[in-house]
Amino acid sequence: MDKPLTKNIEEGRAPFNFKQYEAAGGYDSVRKVVTMAPNDVVTLVKDAGLGGRGGAGFNTGLKWSFVPAPDGGPRYLVINGDEMEPGTFKDRLLMENDPHLLVEGMITTCFALQSSCGYIFLRGEYTVAEERLLAAIAEAYENGMLGKNILGSGFDLDIYLHTSAGRYICGEETALINALEGKRANPRAKPPFPQVSGLWGRPTVVNNVETICNIPGIVANGVDWYQGLGLGEFVGTRISGVSGRVNNPGCWEVPVGITFRQLLEDYAGGMQDGYELKAFLPGGGSTDFLMPEHLDLVMDPGAVQKAGSRLGTSLIMVLDDKTCPVGCIRNLIKFFAHESCGWCTPCRDGLPWTEQMLDKLEEGTGSLKDIEILKEMTGYMGIGNTFCALAPGAMEPLQSGLKYFIDEFEAHVDHGCGYSK
Amino acid sequence: MNNLIATTAIKARQLTDEEIHEIEHEKTHYPYTQAVGLEALKIVQKYQGWVSDESLLAVSEYLNISPDELEGVATFFNMIFRRPVGKNVILLCDSVACWMLGCDSLKAHFTKTLGIDYGETTEDDLFTLIPVPCLGDCDKAPVMMIGRETYRNLTTDKIDEIIAEYRSKN
């Protein structure tokens, strides 16, 4: 099976430099794209059916097509490398181990968008990725893949690396744009969408790292090749992974269309001895719990949605039978309460309040009334009641936890947490 | 934190040549200087260890960003320190995968061996302990960073070795 995202990645080996990367077929998509019409590239990516890999899964080419026609002013591509969703560690793999793939994807994408400036918005804690991306960008300049008149095509492009300083909300694309402008990273109202008015009020596309790493393969090899990578009706490959008490935690490039069971058993080696699967979060801390009966679902956004959750980042976290679900949810809510930007009241005040009630339950001082209020909270902080998707995301593990583990919540009222720590 | 610097007599310090050189380099990446604010604070912190009021005012004057606006940015981000920290900042991940695999007991171990709680610095100024949200290394949990280094699959024994290593280096 072709693995376009990870073909150059080998554990324990330094990432390819420019020469090695090029010898392995790298930068072919740039050579090809400069002979194409930009709009044809957008159509190609749209037809390929690549969904965004940041969690929302929106068709990438369609997202690009909302950028208005060039007016002579700047337009930007911004890569969201602010990976901070609890339980998610896939973009780290790509950026640390094959930085040229992201750079190539950005060049090809910028050509399609007729943009001459790209930023990588990188999580500050990813220090290895920072060093390797800077080296790859410098090599791309030295070899004429960045700068003026790339490959004699008349296409100019500069790419800059911005390292952030740790705030989950920067992963929200309009908050990310504010942060890149040097402001507090509060989200902006939409519309206008960034494609129309984004960075410094100019047309801007914000794409996830893994999304853009798919572009070189699609442009170089075409729609049929890309669609053939998936199983059955599903297209492409994606990075999926598992954390928690499994035998072989990690992340791997898998064909889209495998089931959760295949990922858990064939790739992650199943549960560790002495632990049973109680539930799992399918794609990060802001997704609803799924149960063992959902293991045979295909890891596809549509299929997961029907089961009441979201595929999100497709890195699953297993909750084992020796770990308290209430404690797990409290940990997640603590994360979201800490990372709320404070802009809108339901999130700023609702999340800490929720955290306090979960603290009380864990300590054995909670009441049935608290559980009732927790249920109400999932509505108060649901979609439509907050400025952005942070608080609604935070409510997903809580609302599904209250559905699947209500007995355990109620058992906490009299006795607190009975699990050993 | 919460310094009402505009109402006090605190004055900007002089930025060093190294700081100015790096800030000038960052300025070439953006069409507007406001965008350099966070990068400039990080540069200052790299050399000074933290961002004092005097440093914040210096960056504010140098980039022509109002002190209030820059303070808004400085206090927003987890990794900008507006209080002095020790020579080595330990960032212990306390998010879900690390929690499931025992980061609470690692935290207790740090508190026992170093005598500090979250947000505190050892008396010899060598270590500050801070919790950090998900470090994106969940398959190797529990994890932490010290400075720019990441340490994975942690145990209390491993932590003792790492601490000893840093002590011998300093």
Contacts between the chains, C-beta under 8 A, distances in Angstrom:
chain1	res1	chain2	res2	distance
A	74	B	31	7.7
A	83	B	136	4.9
A	84	B	133	6.4
A	84	B	134	5.9
A	84	B	136	6.8
A	85	B	134	7.2
A	86	B	95	4.6
A	86	B	96	4.8
A	86	B	97	7.3
A	86	B	133	7.6
A	86	B	134	4.4
A	86	B	138	7.8
A	87	B	95	7.8
A	87	B	96	5.9
A	87	B	97	5.6
A	87	B	134	7.0
A	87	B	138	5.2
A	88	B	134	7.4
A	88	B	136	6.3
A	88	B	138	7.3
A	89	B	136	4.6
A	89	B	137	5.6
A	89	B	138	5.2
A	89	B	139	6.2
A	91	B	136	7.7
A	92	B	136	5.0
A	92	B	137	7.1
A	123	B	136	7.1
A	124	B	42	7.5
A	124	B	79	5.3
A	125	B	79	7.4
A	125	B	91	7.4
A	125	B	132	7.1
A	125	B	135	6.0
A	125	B	136	7.6
A	125	B	145	6.3
A	125	B	150	8.0
A	126	B	136	7.2
A	127	B	148	4.2
A	127	B	149	7.8
A	127	B	150	7.6
A	128	B	150	7.6
A	160	B	29	4.2
A	160	B	30	7.8
A	162	B	29	7.4
A	162	B	39	7.4
A	163	B	39	7.7
A	163	B	42	7.3
A	164	B	38	7.4
A	164	B	77	7.3
A	165	B	38	6.1
A	165	B	41	7.8
A	165	B	42	6.3
A	165	B	77	3.6
A	165	B	78	6.6
A	165	B	79	3.9
A	165	B	80	5.5
A	166	B	77	5.8
A	166	B	78	3.6
A	166	B	79	4.3
A	166	B	132	7.1
A	166	B	133	7.3
A	167	B	76	6.4
A	167	B	77	5.6
A	167	B	78	6.2
A	168	B	133	6.2
A	179	B	38	7.3
A	180	B	35	6.5
A	181	B	32	7.3
A	181	B	34	6.5
A	181	B	35	5.5
A	182	B	30	7.9
A	182	B	32	7.5
A	182	B	34	4.1
A	182	B	35	4.2
A	182	B	36	6.6
A	182	B	37	4.2
A	182	B	38	6.2
A	182	B	65	7.4
A	182	B	73	6.7
A	183	B	34	7.4
A	183	B	69	7.9
A	183	B	72	7.9
A	183	B	73	6.9
A	184	B	72	5.1
A	184	B	73	6.0
A	184	B	76	4.8
A	185	B	76	6.4
A	200	B	31	6.7
A	200	B	32	6.8
A	241	B	139	6.4
A	242	B	139	7.4
A	243	B	97	4.3
A	243	B	138	3.7
A	243	B	139	5.3
A	243	B	141	6.4
A	244	B	97	6.4
A	244	B	100	5.8
A	244	B	101	7.9
A	245	B	100	7.1
A	245	B	101	7.7
A	249	B	138	7.4
A	249	B	139	3.8
A	249	B	140	7.6
A	249	B	141	7.9
A	250	B	139	4.6
A	251	B	139	6.6
A	285	B	95	7.5
A	285	B	96	5.9
A	285	B	134	7.6
A	315	B	138	7.5
A	317	B	96	6.3
A	317	B	97	6.2
A	317	B	100	7.9
A	317	B	138	7.2
A	319	B	100	7.7
A	320	B	100	7.6
A	323	B	100	5.4
A	327	B	99	7.7
A	328	B	96	6.4
A	328	B	99	7.5
A	328	B	100	7.0
A	331	B	94	7.6
A	331	B	95	6.9
A	331	B	96	5.1
A	331	B	99	4.6
A	332	B	96	5.7
A	334	B	94	7.9
A	335	B	95	5.4
A	335	B	96	7.2
A	335	B	133	5.5
A	335	B	134	6.9
A	338	B	133	6.4
A	339	B	133	6.1
A	341	B	76	7.7
A	421	B	104	6.4
A	421	B	105	7.4
